[in-house]
Amino acid sequence: MGLKLTDTFVKGFIGNEEVSCMKAQAETAYMQLMRGDSQGNDYLGWVKLPENYDKDEFSRIKIAAEKIKKSCDVFVVIGIGGSYLGARAAIEFVKSPIYNNLKKDTPDIYFAGNNISPTALSELVSICEGKDVCINVISKSGTTTEPAIAFRVFKSMLVDKYGEAEAVKRIFVTTDKCRGTLKEFSDKAGYETFVVPDDVGGRFSVLTAVGLLPIAVAGIDIDAMMKGAADAMNKYTSSSFLEENEALKYAVLRNILYRKGKCTEILVGYEPYALMFNEWWKQLYGESEGKDKKGIFPASVVFSTDLHSLGQYIQDGQRNLFETVVKVCDPGTSFIIPNDPANVDGLNFIAGKDLDFVNKTAMLATLMAHNDGGVPNILIELDDRTAYSFGYIVYFFEFACGVSGYMLGVNPFNQPGVEAYKKNMFALLGKPGYEKEGEALRKRAGI
């Protein structure tokens, strides 16, 4: 099946005539994406990536992953935003959110450089004490504050522990192909480097070396992952008819709901391993659509956990939201609920049933309850949580995002708004060249 989109729980909110009216706009957006002649066309390398990726580099990624597995206990991945979210999402989705605690023949994998917390950094440094460590720093330029600080710390730690010559063998860099501070420094130092493609933006980069090296180190089959993405690509790029293309249909449904005042979309998972996938999805859609004072606000929950904290609001709060529910049909694990002779909790009526059956029942009950409460629900069914399925759903959401952004009337592939805080931070920290801005900001803040 690959992936199936069900609109049963949307039909009470969207009429067939509304979908028909949006078909032409969806087809236009589809053609904009396929022709590559609209805004952001310099960043469309991801569209054909599952078949056009660099096969030689792909082989090097697998070789490097095997080298890392054999030489370290801890693998530290340094990056922020799209430079780490996709890899972490894949590891937790395919393996486990407690991957580092499992018995395995692969290194523990930690992610650094995605915040400016002294606590988080010092704790990770202490975890690495007495262990063999390799690092992968991921940055297009090498000058992004958060990963640059983390790289300084871990590079120094490796040099102190192993010496310059051995440290070089333990540092892997994913950066620009031929320019930039980090590329120049890496070439001089002799680090093995991998490429952040010029035509693939960070939030679309999980299926490049950015995501694939950490994913491979975790022992995940990256060949199967690329096959899943390729099959999704072949399906979603081959037809502009809504009846045949779930990615287009998803883009249409969410744009209709947005125009009807549903300005918040909640991505819903029903397993803890969905948490970081939801975070990856939030960046993909938030950074792609949130501009020109437009866009659906991307939020997320993991049920049934969050039903006990946010369920009341979703059921009975403002009716400005809709949900997109990801159902993984085969969780890959069976757990039978035991019988309790005393029946203290009164739950013997579910004794002998599989816990996944109860989880799926909770999903159906929640879909119907929220629907009755005035919340449209789009249901996306995925076969399982294999590497193949992960690649498939990643491409589904990426393609739908490109189409949806064009339908919204924005450039889905830039992110002008993320620079404002960086300029202010540089000015307040006293970066050379920002003296006047810093003075003005400090006066404004009263400091």
Buried (B, 14 or more C-beta within 10 A) or exposed (E): EBBEBBBEBBEEBBEEEBBEEBBEBBBBBBBBBBEBEBBBBEBBBBBBBBEEBBEEBBEBBBEBBEBBBEBBEBBBBBBBBBBBBBBBBBBBBBBBBEBBEEEEEBBBBBBBBBBEEEEBBEEBBEBBEEEBBBBBBBBBBBEBBBBBBBBEBBBEBBBEBBEEEEBBBBBBBBBBBEEBBBBBBBEEBEBBBBBBBBBBBBBBBBBBBBBBBBBBBBBBBBEBBBBBBBBBBEBBBEEBEBEEBBBBBBBBBBBBBBEBEBBBBBBBBBBEBBBBBBBBBBBBBBBBBBBEEEBBBBBBBBBBBBBEEBBEEBBEEEEEBBBBBBBBBEBEEEEEBEEEEEEEEEEBEEEEEBBBEBBBEBBEEBBEBBBEEBBBBBBBBBBBBBBBBBBBBBBBBBBBBBBBBBBBEBBBBBBEEEEEEEEBBBBBEEBEEBEEBBEEBEEEEEE
